[in-house]
Amino acid sequence: MTTILVVDDEFLISDLLANALEDQGYRVTQAYHGRKALEVLAQETPALVVTDFMMPLMNGLELARAIRGNAHWQHLPIILLSGAQGSIAREHPSLFNEVFDKPFPVRQLLARIQDLAGPPDDPPP
């Protein structure tokens, strides 16, 4: 099953996105900061990572650098969701495949996820 890793310390946003992705047929794994995301990546490799920018312990920029610096993960598409730091992320196009400002248009985000990760293996009926 196509897995998406959602990394966001705002539980409401993380759960909203996870539910939307699961409704589309994706399997979702969640982490609430960058360090936990790296632990998840050590266990399994998702098709795509969606991350927030501002998080405790490791922010989205640091997470993207860690992913791009690892030969096993450097190919992973990364989408950044940001409330205020979107301009900082856009200065690093080699790190992020897409940047969405919060509040983000859910349909556009889901379409971009499908473009980058491919369709879910088990689409809803």
C-alpha positions as CSV (number, residue, x, y, z in Angstrom):
1,M,0.0,0.0,0.0
2,T,1.3,3.5,-0.9
3,T,2.4,5.1,2.4
4,I,2.6,8.9,3.1
5,L,4.5,10.2,6.1
6,V,2.8,13.2,7.7
7,V,5.0,15.2,10.0
8,D,3.3,18.0,12.0
9,D,3.2,19.0,15.7
10,E,-0.3,20.4,15.2
11,F,-2.4,17.4,15.9
12,L,-5.5,18.8,14.3
13,I,-3.7,19.5,11.0
14,S,-1.9,16.2,11.1
15,D,-5.1,14.2,11.7
16,L,-7.1,16.2,9.1
17,L,-4.5,15.5,6.5
18,A,-4.2,11.8,7.5
19,N,-8.0,11.3,7.3
20,A,-8.1,13.0,3.9
21,L,-5.3,10.8,2.6
22,E,-6.8,7.6,4.1
23,D,-10.1,8.5,2.4
24,Q,-8.2,8.6,-0.9
25,G,-6.8,5.1,-0.2
26,Y,-3.3,5.9,1.1
27,R,-1.7,4.4,4.2
28,V,-0.6,7.2,6.5
29,T,2.2,7.2,9.1
30,Q,2.4,10.2,11.4
31,A,5.2,11.8,13.4
32,Y,5.0,15.0,15.5
33,H,8.5,16.3,14.9
34,G,11.5,15.8,12.7
35,R,13.4,13.5,14.9
36,K,10.5,11.1,15.2
37,A,10.1,11.3,11.4
38,L,13.7,10.1,11.0
39,E,12.9,7.2,13.4
40,V,9.9,6.3,11.2
41,L,12.1,6.5,8.0
42,A,14.6,4.1,9.6
43,Q,11.8,1.5,9.9
44,E,10.0,2.1,6.6
45,T,10.3,4.2,3.5
46,P,7.1,6.0,2.4
47,A,6.3,7.2,-1.1
48,L,6.3,10.8,0.1
49,V,6.8,13.1,3.1
50,V,4.5,16.0,4.0
51,T,6.1,18.1,6.7
52,D,5.4,21.3,8.7
53,F,8.2,23.9,9.1
54,M,7.9,25.0,12.7
55,M,8.2,21.9,15.0
56,P,10.0,21.1,18.2
57,L,13.3,19.2,18.3
58,M,13.9,19.4,14.5
59,N,12.1,21.7,12.1
60,G,11.0,20.9,8.5
61,L,14.1,22.5,6.9
62,E,16.4,20.4,9.1
63,L,14.3,17.3,8.4
64,A,14.5,17.9,4.6
65,R,18.3,18.3,4.8
66,A,18.6,15.1,6.7
67,I,16.4,13.3,4.2
68,R,18.3,14.7,1.2
69,G,21.6,13.8,2.9
70,N,20.7,10.1,3.2
71,A,21.3,7.9,0.1
72,H,18.3,5.7,1.0
73,W,15.9,8.6,1.3
74,Q,17.2,11.4,-1.0
75,H,14.8,10.5,-3.8
76,L,11.7,10.9,-1.6
77,P,9.4,13.8,-2.6
78,I,8.9,16.3,0.2
79,I,6.0,18.7,0.5
80,L,6.3,21.5,3.0
81,L,3.2,23.0,4.7
82,S,4.0,26.3,6.5
83,G,2.1,29.0,8.3
84,A,4.8,31.6,8.0
85,Q,8.1,30.2,6.7
86,G,7.0,29.3,3.2
87,S,9.4,32.0,1.8
88,I,12.3,30.4,3.6
89,A,11.5,27.0,2.2
90,R,11.1,28.4,-1.4
91,E,14.7,29.6,-1.1
92,H,15.7,25.9,-1.0
93,P,14.1,24.3,-4.1
94,S,16.5,21.3,-4.0
95,L,14.9,20.3,-0.6
96,F,11.2,20.6,-1.3
97,N,9.2,19.4,-4.3
98,E,6.3,21.8,-3.3
99,V,5.5,24.4,-0.7
100,F,2.0,25.1,0.5
101,D,1.1,28.0,2.8
102,K,-1.3,27.3,5.6
103,P,-4.2,27.4,5.3
104,F,-3.7,25.1,2.3
105,P,-6.3,24.0,-0.3
106,V,-6.8,20.4,0.6
107,R,-7.9,19.3,-2.9
108,Q,-4.8,20.9,-4.5
109,L,-2.6,19.3,-1.9
110,L,-4.1,15.9,-2.5
111,A,-3.7,16.3,-6.2
112,R,0.0,17.2,-5.8
113,I,0.6,14.3,-3.5
114,Q,-0.9,12.0,-6.1
115,D,1.3,13.6,-8.8
116,L,4.5,13.0,-6.7
117,A,3.7,9.7,-4.9
118,G,1.5,8.1,-7.5
119,P,-2.1,6.9,-7.0
120,P,-2.9,4.9,-3.9
121,D,-2.5,1.1,-4.3
122,D,-6.0,0.6,-2.9
123,P,-8.2,3.5,-4.1
124,P,-11.6,3.9,-2.3
125,P,-14.6,2.4,-4.0
